Amino acid sequence: MIYLENFKIAISSLWAHKVRAVLTVLGTLIGVFAVVMIIAITTGLKDDIRGMIVSLGGDVLDVVPAQMEGFQPARMMANFEKEEVAALKEQSHLFAHITEVYEFAGKFEYQSEKMSGFGIGIEPSYFEIRGKEAAAGRLFSNLEQNGVERVVVIGTGVAEKLFGSYQESLGKTIKVSGTELEVVGVLEEEGFKMGGFDINDSVYVPSSTADEVFEAKLSEVFIKAHSEEEVAQTAKEIEEILNEARGEGEFSVLVQEDMLKIVDRVTGLVSAALAGLASISLLVGGIGIMNIMLVSVTERTKEIGIRRAVGADGRHILIQFLTEAVVLSLLGGVMGLLLVSAVSVALNKYTEVPSLVNWQTVLGAVGFSVIVGVIFGTAPALRASRLDPIEALQYG
């Protein structure tokens, strides 16, 4: 009952100084918004990437030309030699499908329309591994792959931006980084988008064309095992072949579980680093609470003296002022969460930036708000509880 009474007194005190209370709450609101918004965006991003990895299937292995123990930017600079991948194709007997993956940045043009995107050189088996089909037209064939044909399958984003529709693009010739390619098909839409990057703004060419025409780097190899039960055995065979062809420690064979762990680790590190920087604003908000509570203690010195005179002890005064500090911080936290929810809805609806606010984040934000109130409200509350009753009554 005493806590309810303290809460009512805290609300009355804040209501009596509305402008001051709003400005104080604003500091906590901004801090909570910054921290929670960063966590929501990185959580949404992580879920998107995890979904893409899971969609590959548990029987798909990703072979990359660098060690992936931890976040290593050097992986972006590494590439396979064609002889190393040739050794895999010739010596391995356990995979169902294998495809080289070449990557290159490109500019796509059709008449007056231009855009930038991502070029991916692949073998036809890539579509089998990814379980992808054409939304219009067809996918290129092994014959075109072997003949280094200048054909291209474009993403839905490319089709819409250059031609306005899927059907309009078929049979047309587009320029990819200055090279003319015939559009034979449009790949069905993919769900993965990350910030300004949309996988649908990519074009797919035969790996032989990517190698010989665009001189792209061989950056990855996708392998599909016969079944999920054979994944471990397939991975072991791949490692043995590449250890001999490339050297130990110069590559990584990633199964679905490995890829998910890397995503969790990288997004966790990024989220923690950004949230740590954003929490500085929470510190500023906490200092604001401490400052305003110290002012409140000074203004209400005589009130404290009267309360002490009618029987309230130091503990009651301590709890009263601590309650006010927590209420201030909690109001900021709740308002910050409401703002995060509104911004998250807007981001998901009108932009390609993923944002996910889950209940763990909500509870964490509320709990953190209470902790900020307790930490920064303790000093003013202790000061109020230790005031001498007689001196307090004579104050002013």
ABEGO torsion letter per residue (X at the ends): XAAAAAAAAAAAAAAABAAAAAAAAAAAAAAAAAAAAAAAAAAAAAAAAAAAAAAAEAABBBBBABBABEBBAAAAABBBBAAAAAAAAAABAABABBBBBBBBBBBBBBEABBBBBBBBBBBAAAAAAAGBBBABEBBBBAAAAAAGBBBBBBBAAAAAAAAGBAAAABGBBBBBGGBBBBBABBBBBBABBBEABBAAABBBBBAAAAAAAAGBBBABBBBBBABAAAAAAAAAAAAAAAAAAAEBGABBBBBAAAAAAAAAAAAAAAAAAAAAAAAAAAAAAAAAAAAAAAAAAAAAAAAAAAAAAAGBBAAAAAAAAAAAAAAAAAAAAAAAAAAAAAAAAAAAAABABBBBBBAAAAAAAAAAAAAAAAAAAAAAAAAAAABBAAAAAABX
